[in-house]
Amino acid sequence: MSLTIIGEAVARIANKHPEFVSAHGYFELDLGIVWATVQKDVPDLLTELSW
């Protein structure tokens, strides 16, 4: 659920920060992609958002 919330937040700021990409796949879930996102992209996002 937390990744869903992050995805929705990214979609709202995408105009100001085009380096963030968001996509929805409602009927598919690739656990490899989810795990890679948790391991790399979420920490990178937190670093980018830290002021």
N, CA, C and O atoms as a CHARMM CRD file, in Angstrom:
* protein
*
  204
    1    1 MET  N      0.82700  -1.19300   0.00000 PROA 1      0.00000
    2    1 MET  CA     0.00000   0.00000   0.00000 PROA 1      0.00000
    3    1 MET  C      0.86800   1.25200   0.00000 PROA 1      0.00000
    4    1 MET  O      0.53700   2.24400  -0.65000 PROA 1      0.00000
    5    2 SER  N      1.97400   1.20300   0.72700 PROA 2      0.00000
    6    2 SER  CA     2.86200   2.36600   0.77200 PROA 2      0.00000
    7    2 SER  C      3.40300   2.70900  -0.60800 PROA 2      0.00000
    8    2 SER  O      3.52600   3.88300  -0.95800 PROA 2      0.00000
    9    3 LEU  N      3.73100   1.67100  -1.40100 PROA 3      0.00000
   10    3 LEU  CA     4.21900   1.93300  -2.76200 PROA 3      0.00000
   11    3 LEU  C      3.13400   2.55900  -3.62900 PROA 3      0.00000
   12    3 LEU  O      3.43100   3.38700  -4.49000 PROA 3      0.00000
   13    4 THR  N      1.88800   2.17600  -3.41100 PROA 4      0.00000
   14    4 THR  CA     0.77700   2.77400  -4.14000 PROA 4      0.00000
   15    4 THR  C      0.66600   4.25700  -3.80400 PROA 4      0.00000
   16    4 THR  O      0.48700   5.08800  -4.69500 PROA 4      0.00000
   17    5 ILE  N      0.77100   4.58500  -2.53500 PROA 5      0.00000
   18    5 ILE  CA     0.69900   5.98300  -2.10900 PROA 5      0.00000
   19    5 ILE  C      1.85200   6.78600  -2.70800 PROA 5      0.00000
   20    5 ILE  O      1.65900   7.90500  -3.18200 PROA 5      0.00000
   21    6 ILE  N      3.05600   6.20400  -2.68200 PROA 6      0.00000
   22    6 ILE  CA     4.21100   6.88200  -3.28900 PROA 6      0.00000
   23    6 ILE  C      3.96100   7.10000  -4.77200 PROA 6      0.00000
   24    6 ILE  O      4.23700   8.17900  -5.29600 PROA 6      0.00000
   25    7 GLY  N      3.44000   6.08500  -5.45100 PROA 7      0.00000
   26    7 GLY  CA     3.15700   6.21100  -6.88500 PROA 7      0.00000
   27    7 GLY  C      2.16500   7.31400  -7.18400 PROA 7      0.00000
   28    7 GLY  O      2.34000   8.07000  -8.14000 PROA 7      0.00000
   29    8 GLU  N      1.13500   7.41200  -6.38100 PROA 8      0.00000
   30    8 GLU  CA     0.15000   8.47300  -6.58700 PROA 8      0.00000
   31    8 GLU  C      0.75700   9.84200  -6.32100 PROA 8      0.00000
   32    8 GLU  O      0.46000  10.80000  -7.03600 PROA 8      0.00000
   33    9 ALA  N      1.60100   9.94700  -5.30300 PROA 9      0.00000
   34    9 ALA  CA     2.25800  11.22200  -5.00900 PROA 9      0.00000
   35    9 ALA  C      3.19400  11.61800  -6.14700 PROA 9      0.00000
   36    9 ALA  O      3.25200  12.78700  -6.53000 PROA 9      0.00000
   37   10 VAL  N      3.91900  10.65500  -6.68200 PROA 10     0.00000
   38   10 VAL  CA     4.82500  10.93100  -7.79900 PROA 10     0.00000
   39   10 VAL  C      4.03800  11.41200  -9.01500 PROA 10     0.00000
   40   10 VAL  O      4.46000  12.33400  -9.71400 PROA 10     0.00000
   41   11 ALA  N      2.90600  10.78700  -9.25800 PROA 11     0.00000
   42   11 ALA  CA     2.08400  11.20900 -10.39600 PROA 11     0.00000
   43   11 ALA  C      1.67900  12.67200 -10.26700 PROA 11     0.00000
   44   11 ALA  O      1.56900  13.37400 -11.27200 PROA 11     0.00000
   45   12 ARG  N      1.45800  13.13300  -9.05200 PROA 12     0.00000
   46   12 ARG  CA     1.04900  14.52000  -8.82700 PROA 12     0.00000
   47   12 ARG  C      2.19300  15.51500  -9.01000 PROA 12     0.00000
   48   12 ARG  O      1.95500  16.67500  -9.34900 PROA 12     0.00000
   49   13 ILE  N      3.43800  15.06900  -8.78900 PROA 13     0.00000
   50   13 ILE  CA     4.57200  15.99400  -8.92500 PROA 13     0.00000
   51   13 ILE  C      5.35600  15.77200 -10.21800 PROA 13     0.00000
   52   13 ILE  O      6.39600  16.39600 -10.42700 PROA 13     0.00000
   53   14 ALA  N      4.86300  14.88600 -11.08600 PROA 14     0.00000
   54   14 ALA  CA     5.59300  14.53300 -12.30400 PROA 14     0.00000
   55   14 ALA  C      5.85400  15.73500 -13.20600 PROA 14     0.00000
   56   14 ALA  O      6.87200  15.77100 -13.89700 PROA 14     0.00000
   57   15 ASN  N      4.96000  16.71400 -13.21300 PROA 15     0.00000
   58   15 ASN  CA     5.16100  17.88700 -14.05700 PROA 15     0.00000
   59   15 ASN  C      6.37800  18.69700 -13.61400 PROA 15     0.00000
   60   15 ASN  O      7.08100  19.26200 -14.45300 PROA 15     0.00000
   61   16 LYS  N      6.63200  18.75800 -12.31400 PROA 16     0.00000
   62   16 LYS  CA     7.76900  19.51300 -11.80000 PROA 16     0.00000
   63   16 LYS  C      9.05200  18.69300 -11.78700 PROA 16     0.00000
   64   16 LYS  O     10.14800  19.25100 -11.83100 PROA 16     0.00000
   65   17 HSD  N      8.92100  17.38000 -11.72600 PROA 17     0.00000
   66   17 HSD  CA    10.07200  16.48700 -11.65000 PROA 17     0.00000
   67   17 HSD  C      9.90000  15.34900 -12.66200 PROA 17     0.00000
   68   17 HSD  O      9.50200  14.24700 -12.28300 PROA 17     0.00000
   69   18 PRO  N     10.19400  15.59700 -13.93900 PROA 18     0.00000
   70   18 PRO  CA     9.97300  14.57400 -14.96700 PROA 18     0.00000
   71   18 PRO  C     10.88500  13.35600 -14.83700 PROA 18     0.00000
   72   18 PRO  O     10.66800  12.35400 -15.51700 PROA 18     0.00000
   73   19 GLU  N     11.90700  13.42600 -13.97100 PROA 19     0.00000
   74   19 GLU  CA    12.77200  12.26300 -13.78700 PROA 19     0.00000
   75   19 GLU  C     12.06900  11.12200 -13.06400 PROA 19     0.00000
   76   19 GLU  O     12.54300   9.98600 -13.09300 PROA 19     0.00000
   77   20 PHE  N     10.94400  11.41000 -12.41700 PROA 20     0.00000
   78   20 PHE  CA    10.14900  10.37000 -11.77200 PROA 20     0.00000
   79   20 PHE  C      9.14600   9.83200 -12.77900 PROA 20     0.00000
   80   20 PHE  O      8.42200  10.59500 -13.41700 PROA 20     0.00000
   81   21 VAL  N      9.11000   8.52600 -12.91500 PROA 21     0.00000
   82   21 VAL  CA     8.19800   7.90000 -13.87600 PROA 21     0.00000
   83   21 VAL  C      7.24500   7.00700 -13.10000 PROA 21     0.00000
   84   21 VAL  O      7.65600   6.27000 -12.20400 PROA 21     0.00000
   85   22 SER  N      5.98300   7.07900 -13.44900 PROA 22     0.00000
   86   22 SER  CA     4.97000   6.27500 -12.78200 PROA 22     0.00000
   87   22 SER  C      4.18300   5.49200 -13.82100 PROA 22     0.00000
   88   22 SER  O      3.85000   6.01900 -14.88300 PROA 22     0.00000
   89   23 ALA  N      3.88800   4.24000 -13.51500 PROA 23     0.00000
   90   23 ALA  CA     3.06700   3.42300 -14.41400 PROA 23     0.00000
   91   23 ALA  C      2.18900   2.52100 -13.56600 PROA 23     0.00000
   92   23 ALA  O      2.56600   2.11700 -12.46600 PROA 23     0.00000
   93   24 HSD  N      1.02000   2.21300 -14.09000 PROA 24     0.00000
   94   24 HSD  CA     0.10100   1.33500 -13.37700 PROA 24     0.00000
   95   24 HSD  C     -0.07700   0.04400 -14.14900 PROA 24     0.00000
   96   24 HSD  O     -0.23300   0.06200 -15.37000 PROA 24     0.00000
   97   25 GLY  N     -0.05300  -1.05900 -13.45500 PROA 25     0.00000
   98   25 GLY  CA    -0.37200  -2.35400 -14.01500 PROA 25     0.00000
   99   25 GLY  C     -1.31600  -3.04000 -13.04200 PROA 25     0.00000
  100   25 GLY  O     -0.88300  -3.78200 -12.16000 PROA 25     0.00000
  101   26 TYR  N     -2.58300  -2.79200 -13.20400 PROA 26     0.00000
  102   26 TYR  CA    -3.55000  -3.23000 -12.20500 PROA 26     0.00000
  103   26 TYR  C     -3.72500  -4.73700 -12.12500 PROA 26     0.00000
  104   26 TYR  O     -4.10400  -5.25800 -11.07600 PROA 26     0.00000
  105   27 PHE  N     -3.45700  -5.44100 -13.20600 PROA 27     0.00000
  106   27 PHE  CA    -3.74100  -6.86600 -13.21300 PROA 27     0.00000
  107   27 PHE  C     -2.48200  -7.71700 -13.21100 PROA 27     0.00000
  108   27 PHE  O     -2.56500  -8.93900 -13.33300 PROA 27     0.00000
  109   28 GLU  N     -1.33000  -7.09900 -13.07600 PROA 28     0.00000
  110   28 GLU  CA    -0.08300  -7.83100 -13.05600 PROA 28     0.00000
  111   28 GLU  C      0.76900  -7.33000 -11.89400 PROA 28     0.00000
  112   28 GLU  O      0.73600  -6.14800 -11.55000 PROA 28     0.00000
  113   29 LEU  N      1.51700  -8.22400 -11.30400 PROA 29     0.00000
  114   29 LEU  CA     2.42500  -7.84500 -10.24600 PROA 29     0.00000
  115   29 LEU  C      3.70200  -8.65000 -10.42900 PROA 29     0.00000
  116   29 LEU  O      3.69000  -9.87500 -10.31200 PROA 29     0.00000
  117   30 ASP  N      4.78900  -7.97200 -10.71200 PROA 30     0.00000
  118   30 ASP  CA     6.08400  -8.61300 -10.86200 PROA 30     0.00000
  119   30 ASP  C      6.85900  -8.35600  -9.58000 PROA 30     0.00000
  120   30 ASP  O      7.33800  -7.24500  -9.35000 PROA 30     0.00000
  121   31 LEU  N      6.98300  -9.37300  -8.75100 PROA 31     0.00000
  122   31 LEU  CA     7.63600  -9.19700  -7.45400 PROA 31     0.00000
  123   31 LEU  C      9.09200  -8.79000  -7.59100 PROA 31     0.00000
  124   31 LEU  O      9.63200  -8.13300  -6.70000 PROA 31     0.00000
  125   32 GLY  N      9.73600  -9.16400  -8.68300 PROA 32     0.00000
  126   32 GLY  CA    11.10900  -8.73500  -8.93300 PROA 32     0.00000
  127   32 GLY  C     11.19800  -7.22600  -9.09800 PROA 32     0.00000
  128   32 GLY  O     12.12400  -6.59600  -8.58600 PROA 32     0.00000
  129   33 ILE  N     10.24700  -6.65100  -9.80400 PROA 33     0.00000
  130   33 ILE  CA    10.21000  -5.20200  -9.99100 PROA 33     0.00000
  131   33 ILE  C      9.87300  -4.51100  -8.67600 PROA 33     0.00000
  132   33 ILE  O     10.46400  -3.48400  -8.34100 PROA 33     0.00000
  133   34 VAL  N      8.92500  -5.07100  -7.93200 PROA 34     0.00000
  134   34 VAL  CA     8.57300  -4.49100  -6.63200 PROA 34     0.00000
  135   34 VAL  C      9.79200  -4.48800  -5.71600 PROA 34     0.00000
  136   34 VAL  O     10.08500  -3.47600  -5.07800 PROA 34     0.00000
  137   35 TRP  N     10.50500  -5.61400  -5.64600 PROA 35     0.00000
  138   35 TRP  CA    11.66900  -5.70600  -4.76800 PROA 35     0.00000
  139   35 TRP  C     12.76800  -4.73200  -5.21300 PROA 35     0.00000
  140   35 TRP  O     13.38300  -4.07500  -4.37400 PROA 35     0.00000
  141   36 ALA  N     13.01600  -4.63500  -6.51200 PROA 36     0.00000
  142   36 ALA  CA    14.02300  -3.69800  -7.01800 PROA 36     0.00000
  143   36 ALA  C     13.63600  -2.26100  -6.67800 PROA 36     0.00000
  144   36 ALA  O     14.49600  -1.44600  -6.34300 PROA 36     0.00000
  145   37 THR  N     12.35800  -1.95400  -6.76200 PROA 37     0.00000
  146   37 THR  CA    11.86900  -0.61800  -6.41900 PROA 37     0.00000
  147   37 THR  C     12.11600  -0.31900  -4.94800 PROA 37     0.00000
  148   37 THR  O     12.58500   0.76300  -4.59300 PROA 37     0.00000
  149   38 VAL  N     11.79700  -1.28400  -4.10100 PROA 38     0.00000
  150   38 VAL  CA    11.99100  -1.10400  -2.66000 PROA 38     0.00000
  151   38 VAL  C     13.47100  -0.94200  -2.33200 PROA 38     0.00000
  152   38 VAL  O     13.83400  -0.11100  -1.50100 PROA 38     0.00000
  153   39 GLN  N     14.31100  -1.71800  -2.96900 PROA 39     0.00000
  154   39 GLN  CA    15.73300  -1.71000  -2.64900 PROA 39     0.00000
  155   39 GLN  C     16.48000  -0.50700  -3.20600 PROA 39     0.00000
  156   39 GLN  O     17.37300   0.01700  -2.54100 PROA 39     0.00000
  157   40 LYS  N     16.13600  -0.05400  -4.41700 PROA 40     0.00000
  158   40 LYS  CA    16.89400   1.02600  -5.03900 PROA 40     0.00000
  159   40 LYS  C     16.11200   2.32300  -5.16600 PROA 40     0.00000
  160   40 LYS  O     16.56800   3.37500  -4.71900 PROA 40     0.00000
  161   41 ASP  N     14.95900   2.24800  -5.76400 PROA 41     0.00000
  162   41 ASP  CA    14.24100   3.47200  -6.12000 PROA 41     0.00000
  163   41 ASP  C     13.68600   4.22200  -4.92200 PROA 41     0.00000
  164   41 ASP  O     13.73500   5.45100  -4.89300 PROA 41     0.00000
  165   42 VAL  N     13.16000   3.51300  -3.93500 PROA 42     0.00000
  166   42 VAL  CA    12.61500   4.19700  -2.75700 PROA 42     0.00000
  167   42 VAL  C     13.71300   4.94300  -2.00100 PROA 42     0.00000
  168   42 VAL  O     13.51900   6.11100  -1.66600 PROA 42     0.00000
  169   43 PRO  N     14.87300   4.30900  -1.71400 PROA 43     0.00000
  170   43 PRO  CA    15.93700   5.08700  -1.05700 PROA 43     0.00000
  171   43 PRO  C     16.41000   6.27800  -1.89200 PROA 43     0.00000
  172   43 PRO  O     16.68300   7.34700  -1.34500 PROA 43     0.00000
  173   44 ASP  N     16.50800   6.10200  -3.21100 PROA 44     0.00000
  174   44 ASP  CA    16.88600   7.21800  -4.08200 PROA 44     0.00000
  175   44 ASP  C     15.85500   8.33300  -3.99900 PROA 44     0.00000
  176   44 ASP  O     16.21500   9.51000  -3.94500 PROA 44     0.00000
  177   45 LEU  N     14.57700   7.97200  -3.98800 PROA 45     0.00000
  178   45 LEU  CA    13.51100   8.96200  -3.89100 PROA 45     0.00000
  179   45 LEU  C     13.59300   9.71400  -2.56900 PROA 45     0.00000
  180   45 LEU  O     13.44900  10.93600  -2.53900 PROA 45     0.00000
  181   46 LEU  N     13.82000   8.99900  -1.49200 PROA 46     0.00000
  182   46 LEU  CA    13.93600   9.65100  -0.18800 PROA 46     0.00000
  183   46 LEU  C     15.11400  10.62000  -0.16000 PROA 46     0.00000
  184   46 LEU  O     15.02500  11.69100   0.44100 PROA 46     0.00000
  185   47 THR  N     16.21200  10.25000  -0.80700 PROA 47     0.00000
  186   47 THR  CA    17.36300  11.14400  -0.88100 PROA 47     0.00000
  187   47 THR  C     17.02700  12.39400  -1.68200 PROA 47     0.00000
  188   47 THR  O     17.38700  13.50300  -1.28600 PROA 47     0.00000
  189   48 GLU  N     16.34700  12.22200  -2.79600 PROA 48     0.00000
  190   48 GLU  CA    15.95300  13.35400  -3.64300 PROA 48     0.00000
  191   48 GLU  C     15.00200  14.29800  -2.92100 PROA 48     0.00000
  192   48 GLU  O     15.07200  15.51500  -3.09600 PROA 48     0.00000
  193   49 LEU  N     14.12300  13.74300  -2.11800 PROA 49     0.00000
  194   49 LEU  CA    13.12000  14.55900  -1.44000 PROA 49     0.00000
  195   49 LEU  C     13.61000  15.16800  -0.12600 PROA 49     0.00000
  196   49 LEU  O     12.94600  16.03300   0.44600 PROA 49     0.00000
  197   50 SER  N     14.75900  14.72200   0.34600 PROA 50     0.00000
  198   50 SER  CA    15.30700  15.27700   1.58800 PROA 50     0.00000
  199   50 SER  C     15.89600  16.64300   1.29800 PROA 50     0.00000
  200   50 SER  O     16.69100  16.81300   0.37400 PROA 50     0.00000
  201   51 TRP  N     15.48700  17.62200   2.11100 PROA 51     0.00000
  202   51 TRP  CA    16.00400  18.97400   1.88300 PROA 51     0.00000
  203   51 TRP  C     17.07000  19.23000   2.84400 PROA 51     0.00000
  204   51 TRP  O     17.65700  20.31200   2.84100 PROA 51     0.00000
